[in-house]
Amino acid sequence: MATTPSPLRRALAALGPGVITGAADDDPSGVATYSITGAQFGTQFLWTAWVLWPLMAAIQMMCAQIGLVTGQGLAGALRQKYPRWLLAIAAGALFIANTINIGADLGGMADAAHLLTGVPTIVWVLAFGIGITIATIRLRYAMIANTLKWLALILVVYVIAAFDVHPNWRSVLRATAIPHLPQTRDGWATLVALLGTTISPYLFFWQASQEVEEEKAAGQLTLKARKGASETQIADRRIDIGIGTLCSNIAMFFIIVTTASTLHAHGQTHLETSADVAAALKPLAGPFAMLLYTIGIVGTGLLAIPTLAGSAAYAFAETFDWTQGIDETFSHAHAFYAVVAISIAVGATMGFVGISPVKALYWTAVINGLLAPFLMVGILAAASDKTVMEGQPSSLFGRVIVGVTTIAMFAAGIAMFVV
């Protein structure tokens, strides 16, 4: 007689694409955005950590369900409702935004590695860029997925760093419990950046495509075999995404706590590079906090860059009917892997033109915050369509949450320009 697994064992067994996506959200772009937020505004935006959690979880779950029940990635599902030319524009915009993000991530990782080793940043940009490209092309999906899941544990360093700086927990709890909307244009821009780095377009594409990769790995190699999803599959993914997004937002919370308690408290609010952030932490919080911060940047970058490059490749592949997938060989999916390689290569060149990684990361988050709600309108329409969703549309509750999130992101973007 089969026994029912304990809730803990069920949760652990469900972990997969949702945890990877959640951890990838805290890439160097996210770390920089949260660091700037804490340095400039102190604890003012801590409330966003718990407000954004259900919003992020709802949109990621909607994308996951699209992948699970249609047997296709996001662009493939959207092709059933929208013309190819419109999807090509969306894929191109995603590629440009992701490439800038990759370049900024490589710069942030290189700064952090330089601080730890003394090796010039340019060397690290090339090493990380070439290494990640080769690994993405050469390794198969199961190995990459397992590696990325283990890399997600790197988020723990930010929790440890926050406790190491001994913040004023009474002030932290007050700022967390009582939301305060921004009063200035800079404040609204920061809120848009927080929305953009937490609810990012590349994560939408990655989440849906990884559901397809998981089904292929389980032997469902044809589109017909992948169509439809059981209630257990959907429930497991809901657990997976809930845990992944929770961990992501916990890391966000503690990064803001760390920089608010150190940099903001000592008037260090204007930072140019990731190295500036880490170096500023050293005399204020000690070498241990600085070490944790820099290790976190490198680790999350290793996790996020394949996600960034891969999401654009999936979007192009499904738009133009290319052979796709991390389990495919280069000879069978050369166009797919070419997008990955070109995105990382172009991003790496940013390290040679003197662009500030922190500024690039921050403004990439702002751009994502402005673009994401337009994409979310399309996702919401597809997820509500019973024909597209094989008779399994997203729940009414999920559609309401995503709809409210979309309206809120449009409103924050407008406020950024009119306040």
Sequence and secondary structure as in RCSB ss.txt:
>XXXX:A:sequence
MATTPSPLRRALAALGPGVITGAADDDPSGVATYSITGAQFGTQFLWTAWVLWPLMAAIQMMCAQIGLVTGQGLA
GALRQKYPRWLLAIAAGALFIANTINIGADLGGMADAAHLLTGVPTIVWVLAFGIGITIATIRLRYAMIANTLKW
LALILVVYVIAAFDVHPNWRSVLRATAIPHLPQTRDGWATLVALLGTTISPYLFFWQASQEVEEEKAAGQLTLKA
RKGASETQIADRRIDIGIGTLCSNIAMFFIIVTTASTLHAHGQTHLETSADVAAALKPLAGPFAMLLYTIGIVGT
GLLAIPTLAGSAAYAFAETFDWTQGIDETFSHAHAFYAVVAISIAVGATMGFVGISPVKALYWTAVINGLLAPFL
MVGILAAASDKTVMEGQPSSLFGRVIVGVTTIAMFAAGIAMFVV
>XXXX:A:secstr
      HHHHHHHH SHHHHHHHHTTSHHHHHHHHHHHHHHTTTTTHHHHHHHHHHHHHHHHHHHHHHHHSS HH
HHHTTTS HHHHHHHHHHHHHHHHHHHHHHHHHHHHHHHHHH   HHHHHHHHHHHHHHHHHHS HHHHHHHHHH
HGGGGHHHHHHHHHT   HHHHHHHHHS     SHHHHHHHHHHHHHHS HHHHHHHHHHHHHHHHHTT  SHHH
H    HHHHHHHHHHHHHHHHHHHHHHHHHHHHHHHHTGGGT     SHHHHHHHHHHHH HHHHHHHHHHHHHH
HHHHHHHHHHHHHHHHHHHHT    TTS TTTSHHHHHHHHHHHHHHHHGGGTT  HHHHHHHHHHHHHHHHHHH
HHHHHHHHH TTTTTT    HHHHHHHHHHHHHHHHHHHHHHH 
